[in-house]
Amino acid sequence: MIRVTAGLLALFVVGFPLLRAPGSVTELLGLIAATLCAGGILSLSIPLLAAGAALAVVEYAFASLAAGGPPDVLGALAVGAALSLLVQTVGFAARFRGASVGPRVIRAQVRTWAGTGAAGVGIGLALAGGAGAVWLRLPSAAFPVVAALGLVVAFVGVVGALRRWSESPGETAGGTES
């Protein structure tokens, strides 16, 4: 069930840019990103999934640039939230691979995912509102690039948080405590 959820999230992350601006570059990036994401989901490999997700961010940047017009803040927030949930979902499945996980644990994890997703969207809206208030004097072609950089920073933050979360409480960077 978790792999199905991750697959649907990956489908959104890769498919949304294709809906926004279909084109040969976007389609090629989407195909490669989808393949890497699928491999990461099936093998529960975070590095493989991260490569696919990073390529999906690049795909989103190209699609946003090709679409032109004003920046799509809500689209960027949706893609960022889906990326965050995708990495968290696969990280959870990888951590408990082969273990029987009870409904209480799953409910607690879903609450955590909902909380981090809501916090990420809230922070993204606040940052977008703050940027609008400052009136950055960038050419319109730079907005998708800035949005993609923001997605990459958010993604790196989520991956870093997952790495810290996956360490056992008795472990440190240098080994186990004695």
Buried (B, 14 or more C-beta within 10 A) or exposed (E): EBBEBBBBBBBBBBBBBBEBBEBEBBBEBBBBBBBBBBBBBBEBBBEBBBBBBBBBBBBBBBBBBBBEEEBBBEBBBBBBBBBBBBBBBBBBBBBBEEEEEEEEEBEEBEEEBEEBBEEBBEEBEEBBEEBEEEEEEEEEEEBBEBBBEBBBEBBEEBBEBBEEEEEEEEEEEEEEEE
